[in-house]
């Protein structure tokens, strides 16, 4: 495995999320590990995939109640909750 700098890692992550629609959970896991290794925050991009099984949210179940958005993964059933401003 080759060593890359933090700026190269940021560029690679940016390119990855441009075409995220046809990515596998294995590819998402690799890019997430790259971000963690270089201490790069994914910010809003982390809401595009499930935290537990790392699959892309294709058709998630979304509920909004008391300013909290709940997104249920169709693959593993994990419920991610985010506060809405």
SVG drawing of the C-alpha trace seen along z (x, -y; Angstrom):
<svg xmlns="http://www.w3.org/2000/svg" viewBox="-43 -25 47 32">
<polyline fill="none" stroke="black" stroke-width="0.4" points="0.0,0.0 1.4,-3.4 1.6,-6.3 -0.4,-9.4 -0.5,-12.9 -3.5,-14.4 -4.3,-16.7 -4.2,-13.7 -6.5,-11.8 -8.9,-14.7 -8.9,-14.8 -9.5,-11.0 -12.4,-11.3 -13.9,-14.2 -13.7,-12.2 -15.2,-9.1 -18.4,-11.0 -19.0,-12.5 -20.0,-9.0 -21.2,-7.3 -24.4,-5.9 -22.6,-2.8 -20.3,-2.0 -20.2,1.1 -20.0,1.4 -16.4,2.6 -15.4,-0.6 -17.2,-2.8 -15.4,-1.0 -12.0,-1.7 -12.7,-5.4 -14.0,-5.8 -10.8,-4.2 -8.7,-6.5 -10.6,-9.5 -10.1,-8.2 -6.4,-7.6 -5.8,-11.1 -8.2,-12.7 -10.5,-14.0 -14.1,-14.8 -16.8,-13.5 -19.4,-15.9 -22.7,-15.6 -21.4,-12.9 -21.5,-10.3 -25.3,-10.6 -25.3,-9.0 -24.6,-5.5 -25.5,-3.3 -23.2,-3.5 -23.6,0.2 -23.5,2.2 -21.9,-0.6 -24.4,-0.1 -25.7,-3.1 -29.2,-4.3 -31.1,-3.3 -34.7,-3.5 -34.6,-4.2 -37.6,-4.6 -37.5,-8.3 -39.5,-9.6 -39.4,-13.1 -40.7,-13.7 -39.9,-16.4 -37.1,-17.9 -35.4,-14.5 -35.0,-12.7 -34.9,-8.9 -33.5,-7.0 -34.0,-3.2 -31.7,-1.1 -33.5,1.4 -30.5,3.8 -29.8,4.3 -32.6,2.3 -30.3,-0.1 -32.0,-3.4 -29.8,-6.5 -31.2,-9.6 -30.1,-13.2 -31.3,-16.4 -32.8,-18.9 -32.0,-22.5"/>
</svg>
